[in-house]
């Protein structure tokens, strides 16, 4: 019972006791009842008073300034050791200040009763949580901030990172951007007319309450899916986040917003063009694995179940070389933001915000580091030193609803790519790879 209600009840009983005439025995019984209620009220009042505090002593502002990481360790690294700062925040000091300039105004809190936690500290808390994969409790002790406050800071900052960055770090869906991506794939990975590599990643989460098998995937974990398309520079161009882990990659693509736009021909793709001395114009396509359907805008490998001739093996090798970009992009994402190294302990909505924030930060860091000399690009060291290949669900998807003519056209497009790679578009090293099945 609430402490104030008990006190109100004591007062009412006392008023009744004074107004009503009782026998001596009745008066004593009533008196004892009132005293019991008063004792209960006093005990609850004292217990509540013992536990009520505005903020724990170790989390007070003075202690945070004297011993918290934001105003001590991070400041020291910022001034004296930029390499360790990069390792701590996964970005350079200059890049951190640039990010703070962008997101700082929207995460800054107004001063009411107490001075709020500064935007700089809020951003550091979020970045360190994403970069280290530590629990929120560890982050709380390290920055001298209450655990509930840390949880709220991470959720709010991840949301604002997505809101402020996604329009600038993801390319606009227009023909000129598709042509630039296709040119990069042709020059760097020898796959012309490729507008991106697509795959899915399971993001392991704590089992949501009362979710049953909704988020249970074929690997035996609870997860949400990150379906992504990337360019030839490891940057994500299209993403779909939050589908239940039990769904296949192909099924998620079919129901995603950009998947439906591809199917409806609303992605502003360039018109099919002739390759070098080829007989027919070839469309611009996504490269995918066996989890996705073969369509006019997406090609997948020839089935490995049957015996493949040389031409089909060459095609599978060349497609594998281009499709490796999305695997490498997931590897960089996981190596840099170690929140992915263990199950995310949060609600599904917060987990989605975390994935959104890390994907934006991934693109933000790469795009800014691309402006630096190659020797100074830290993300290249991450992928060469500790790349982690993440495989998505490999179930085949049902092609129901597609006409035979549509399927035959998609197969013919794949055959024309295969013919081009074997003849005019051949590269010298592909024959050895195909001979050794080294792909």
C-alpha positions in Angstrom: 0.0 0.0 0.0 1.2 3.5 -0.7 2.7 5.3 2.3 0.4 8.4 1.9 -2.7 6.2 1.7 -1.8 4.4 5.0 -1.4 7.8 6.7 -4.8 8.9 5.3 -6.4 5.7 6.7 -4.8 6.3 10.1 -6.3 9.8 10.2 -9.8 8.5 9.2 -9.7 5.8 11.8 -8.7 8.3 14.5 -11.6 10.6 13.6 -14.1 7.8 13.8 -12.6 6.7 17.1 -13.1 10.2 18.6 -16.7 10.6 17.3 -18.2 7.2 18.1 -18.8 6.1 21.7 -17.5 2.6 22.4 -17.2 0.4 25.4 -13.8 0.2 27.1 -12.9 -3.0 25.3 -13.9 -1.7 21.8 -12.0 1.5 22.4 -8.8 -0.5 23.1 -9.3 -2.7 20.0 -9.7 0.4 17.8 -6.7 2.0 19.4 -4.5 -1.0 18.7 -5.6 -1.0 15.0 -4.7 2.7 14.7 -1.3 2.1 16.3 -0.6 -0.8 14.0 -1.4 1.3 10.9 0.8 4.1 12.2 3.7 1.7 12.8 3.4 0.3 9.3 3.3 3.9 7.9 6.4 4.8 9.8 8.4 1.7 8.7 7.5 2.2 5.0 8.3 6.0 5.3 11.7 5.3 6.8 12.5 2.5 4.2 11.6 4.8 1.3 13.6 7.6 2.8 16.7 5.3 3.1 16.5 4.3 -0.6 15.6 7.6 -2.2 18.5 9.6 -3.6 18.6 12.0 -6.5 21.8 10.4 -7.8 24.3 7.9 -6.4 27.4 9.5 -4.9 29.7 7.7 -7.5 27.7 9.2 -10.4 27.6 12.8 -9.2 28.8 15.5 -11.5 31.9 16.2 -9.5 32.9 12.5 -9.6 32.2 12.3 -13.3 34.4 15.3 -14.0 37.2 14.0 -11.7 37.2 10.3 -12.7 34.8 9.7 -15.6 36.4 8.6 -18.9 34.9 11.4 -21.0 36.8 14.2 -19.1 40.0 12.2 -18.3 41.1 9.2 -20.4 39.4 10.4 -23.6 40.8 13.9 -23.2 44.3 12.5 -22.7 44.1 10.4 -25.8 42.6 13.3 -27.8 45.6 15.4 -26.9 48.5 12.9 -26.8 47.6 9.6 -28.5 45.5 9.8 -31.7 46.0 6.2 -32.5 44.5 5.0 -29.3 41.7 7.5 -29.7 40.9 5.9 -33.1 40.9 2.5 -31.4 38.6 3.7 -28.7 36.0 5.5 -30.8 36.7 3.8 -34.2 37.3 7.2 -35.8 39.9 9.9 -35.8 39.7 13.0 -33.6 39.0 15.1 -36.6 36.2 12.8 -37.7 34.8 12.7 -34.2 34.6 16.4 -34.0 33.0 16.5 -37.4 30.4 14.0 -36.3 29.8 15.9 -33.0 29.2 19.1 -35.1 26.5 17.2 -37.1 24.7 15.3 -34.3 25.6 17.4 -31.3 22.8 20.0 -31.6 20.1 17.3 -31.7 21.3 15.3 -28.7 22.1 18.3 -26.5 19.7 18.6 -23.5 18.3 21.8 -22.0 19.3 22.7 -18.4 16.4 22.5 -16.0 17.0 21.4 -12.4 20.5 20.0 -12.9 23.2 20.6 -15.6 22.6 18.0 -18.3 25.2 15.5 -19.6 27.0 17.3 -22.5 26.4 16.2 -26.1 30.1 15.3 -26.4 29.9 12.8 -23.5 26.6 11.4 -24.8 28.2 10.7 -28.2 31.3 9.1 -26.6 29.1 6.8 -24.5 27.2 5.7 -27.6 30.4 5.2 -29.7 32.2 3.3 -27.0 29.2 1.0 -26.4 29.0 0.2 -30.2 32.8 -0.1 -30.6 33.5 -2.3 -27.5 30.4 -4.5 -27.2 30.6 -4.0 -23.4 27.5 -4.2 -21.3 25.7 -1.0 -20.5 26.6 -1.6 -16.8 30.3 -1.5 -17.7 29.8 1.7 -19.7 27.9 3.2 -16.7 30.8 2.6 -14.3 33.4 3.8 -16.8 31.7 7.1 -17.6 30.3 7.6 -14.0 26.7 7.8 -15.4 23.7 5.9 -14.0 22.8 2.7 -15.8 19.3 3.9 -16.8 20.7 7.1 -18.1 23.3 5.2 -20.2 20.5 3.0 -21.7 18.5 6.1 -22.6 21.5 7.9 -24.0 22.4 4.9 -26.3 18.9 4.6 -27.6 18.4 8.3 -28.2 21.9 8.9 -29.8 21.6 5.9 -32.1 18.2 7.2 -33.3 19.6 10.6 -33.9 22.7 9.3 -35.7 20.4 7.6 -38.2 18.1 10.7 -38.5 21.0 13.1 -39.2 23.3 10.9 -41.3 21.3 8.5 -43.5 20.4 11.1 -46.1 24.1 12.1 -46.6 25.9 8.7 -46.3 23.5 6.7 -48.6 23.5 7.6 -52.3 20.4 9.0 -54.0 18.6 6.5 -56.2 19.2 8.0 -59.6 20.8 6.8 -62.9 24.1 8.7 -62.5 24.8 7.1 -59.2 24.1 3.6 -60.6 26.4 4.3 -63.5 29.2 5.3 -61.1 28.8 2.2 -59.0 28.8 0.0 -62.1 31.9 1.7 -63.4 33.7 1.0 -60.0 32.7 -2.7 -60.2 34.0 -2.9 -63.8 37.3 -1.3 -63.0 38.0 -2.8 -59.6 36.3 -6.2 -59.7 36.0 -6.9 -63.5 32.2 -7.3 -63.5 30.5 -4.8 -65.9 26.9 -3.6 -65.4 27.0 -4.5 -61.7 25.1 -2.0 -59.5 25.8 -3.7 -56.2 26.3 -6.9 -54.3 23.4 -8.1 -52.0 23.3 -10.4 -49.0 21.8 -10.7 -45.6 23.3 -10.9 -42.1 21.7 -12.2 -38.9 22.1 -9.8 -36.0 21.9 -11.9 -32.9 19.7 -10.5 -30.1 18.4 -11.5 -26.8 15.1 -13.5 -27.2 12.3 -11.0 -27.0 9.6 -11.7 -24.4 6.7 -13.8 -25.6 8.1 -14.0 -29.1 8.1 -17.8 -29.4 10.0 -18.8 -32.6 9.3 -15.6 -34.4 13.0 -14.5 -34.3 14.5 -18.0 -34.1 16.7 -18.6 -37.1 18.1 -21.8 -38.8 21.4 -21.3 -37.0 19.8 -21.8 -33.6 19.8 -18.1 -32.4 17.3 -15.3 -32.1 18.0 -12.6 -34.5 16.9 -9.7 -36.7 18.0 -9.5 -40.3 20.2 -6.8 -41.9 19.6 -7.1 -45.7 22.1 -4.9 -47.5 23.4 -3.9 -51.0 26.9 -2.5 -51.2 29.1 -0.8 -53.8 32.6 -1.6 -54.9 34.1 0.4 -52.0 32.4 -1.5 -49.2 29.8 1.2 -48.6 26.2 0.2 -48.1 23.8 1.7 -50.7 20.4 0.0 -49.8 19.4 -1.6 -46.5 16.4 -3.2 -44.9 16.6 -3.8 -41.1 14.4 -5.6 -38.6 12.9 -8.6 -40.4 12.5 -11.6 -38.1 15.3 -14.1 -38.1 13.2 -17.0 -39.2 12.8 -15.4 -42.7 15.1 -16.2 -45.6 17.2 -13.6 -47.4 15.2 -14.0 -50.6 11.9 -13.7 -48.7 13.0 -10.5 -46.9 14.1 -9.0 -50.2 10.8 -9.8 -51.9 8.9 -8.0 -49.1 11.3 -5.1 -48.5 10.6 -1.6 -49.8 13.5 -1.5 -52.2 12.9 -5.1 -53.4 9.3 -4.2 -54.4 10.6 -1.1 -56.1 13.1 -3.2 -58.1 10.3 -5.6 -59.1 8.1 -2.6 -60.2 11.0 -1.0 -62.2 11.0 2.1 -60.0 14.7 2.2 -59.1 15.8 4.6 -62.0 18.2 1.9 -63.4 20.1 2.8 -66.6 18.8 1.3 -69.8 20.5 -2.0 -71.0 23.7 -1.3 -72.9 26.0 -3.2 -75.2 29.3 -4.5 -73.8 32.4 -4.7 -76.0 31.4 -6.2 -79.3 28.5 -8.1 -77.7 25.5 -9.0 -79.8 22.8 -7.8 -77.5 22.4 -5.2 -74.8 22.7 -6.4 -71.2 20.9 -4.9 -68.2 22.4 -3.5 -65.0 22.1 -6.1 -62.3 22.7 -7.0 -58.6 24.9 -10.0 -57.9 23.6 -12.4 -55.3 24.0 -15.9 -53.9 21.7 -18.9 -54.1 19.3 -17.5 -51.5 17.9 -15.0 -54.1 15.8 -15.5 -57.1 17.2 -15.2 -60.6 15.6 -12.2 -62.3 16.3 -9.6 -65.0 17.8 -7.3 -62.4 19.5 -9.9 -60.2 21.8 -12.7 -61.1 22.9 -15.6 -59.0 25.4 -18.5 -59.6 24.7 -21.5 -61.7 23.6 -24.3 -59.4 26.5 -26.3 -58.0 24.5 -29.4 -57.6 25.1 -30.5 -61.3 28.2 -30.7 -63.3 29.3 -27.3 -64.6 31.1 -26.7 -67.9 34.0 -24.3 -68.2 31.9 -21.4 -69.2 29.6 -21.7 -66.2 32.5 -22.2 -63.8 34.1 -19.0 -65.2 30.8 -17.1 -64.6 30.5 -18.4 -61.0 34.1 -17.3 -60.3 33.6 -13.8 -61.7 30.3 -13.4 -59.9 31.8 -14.7 -56.6 34.6 -12.1 -57.0 32.1 -9.3 -57.3 29.7 -10.6 -54.6 32.6 -10.8 -52.1 32.2 -7.1 -51.6 29.1 -7.5 -49.5 30.8 -10.2 -47.4 33.8 -7.9 -46.9 31.5 -5.0 -46.0 29.9 -7.1 -43.3 33.3 -8.2 -42.2 34.4 -4.6 -41.7 31.2 -3.7 -40.0 31.6 -6.6 -37.5 35.4 -6.0 -36.9 34.9 -2.3 -36.3 31.7 -2.2 -34.3 32.1 -5.1 -31.8 28.5 -4.8 -30.6 27.9 -7.5 -33.2 30.3 -10.0 -31.5 27.7 -11.0 -28.9 23.9 -11.0 -28.6 22.5 -7.5 -28.3 20.8 -7.2 -24.9 18.0 -4.8 -25.6 14.5 -4.6 -26.9 13.9 -5.2 -30.6 13.3 -1.5 -31.3 16.6 -0.5 -29.7 18.4 -3.3 -31.5 17.1 -1.9 -34.8 18.3 1.6 -33.8 21.8 0.2 -33.0 22.0 -1.5 -36.4 20.8 1.7 -38.1 23.5 3.7 -36.3 26.3 1.4 -37.0 25.5 1.1 -40.7 25.4 5.0 -41.0 28.7 5.2 -39.1 30.3 2.5 -41.3 29.5 4.6 -44.4 30.5 7.9 -42.7 33.9 6.6 -41.7 34.7 5.0 -45.0 33.6 8.0 -47.1 35.7 10.3 -45.0 38.7 8.0 -44.9 38.6 7.7 -48.7 39.7 11.3 -48.9 42.9 10.3 -47.0 46.1 8.8 -48.5 45.9 5.0 -48.6 48.5 4.5 -45.8 46.3 6.5 -43.4 43.1 4.6 -44.0 42.5 2.6 -40.8 39.6 0.6 -42.2 41.9 -1.1 -44.7 44.0 -2.4 -41.9 40.9 -3.7 -40.1 39.8 -5.8 -43.0 43.2 -7.2 -43.9 44.0 -8.0 -40.3 40.8 -9.4 -38.8 38.2 -9.8 -41.5 35.2 -11.9 -40.5 33.1 -13.4 -43.3 29.4 -13.4 -42.4 27.2 -15.8 -44.4 23.4 -15.1 -44.7 20.7 -17.7 -44.9 21.2 -20.0 -47.9 17.7 -21.3 -48.4 16.4 -21.2 -52.0 13.3 -19.0 -52.4 10.2 -20.0 -54.3 9.8 -18.4 -57.6 6.0 -18.8 -57.6 4.2 -16.0 -59.4 6.9 -15.5 -62.1 6.0 -16.4 -65.6 8.1 -19.0 -67.6 8.9 -16.2 -70.1 10.3 -14.0 -67.3 12.4 -16.9 -66.0 13.7 -17.7 -69.5 14.7 -14.1 -70.1 16.6 -14.0 -66.8 18.4 -17.3 -67.7 19.3 -15.9 -71.1 20.8 -12.7 -69.5 22.9 -14.9 -67.2 24.1 -17.0 -70.2 25.1 -13.8 -72.1 27.1 -12.6 -69.1 28.8 -16.1 -69.0 29.6 -16.0 -72.7 31.1 -12.5 -72.3 33.3 -13.6 -69.4 34.6 -16.6 -71.3 35.4 -14.6 -74.5 35.8 -10.8 -74.8 35.6 -10.1 -71.1 38.1 -12.8 -70.0 40.9 -12.0 -67.5 44.1 -14.0 -67.5 43.9 -15.5 -64.0 40.3 -16.8 -64.2 41.4 -20.1 -65.9 43.7 -21.1 -63.1 41.0 -20.3 -60.5 38.4 -22.3 -62.4 40.8 -25.2 -62.9 41.6 -25.4 -59.1 38.0 -24.6 -58.1 39.6 -21.8 -56.0 36.5 -19.7 -55.4 
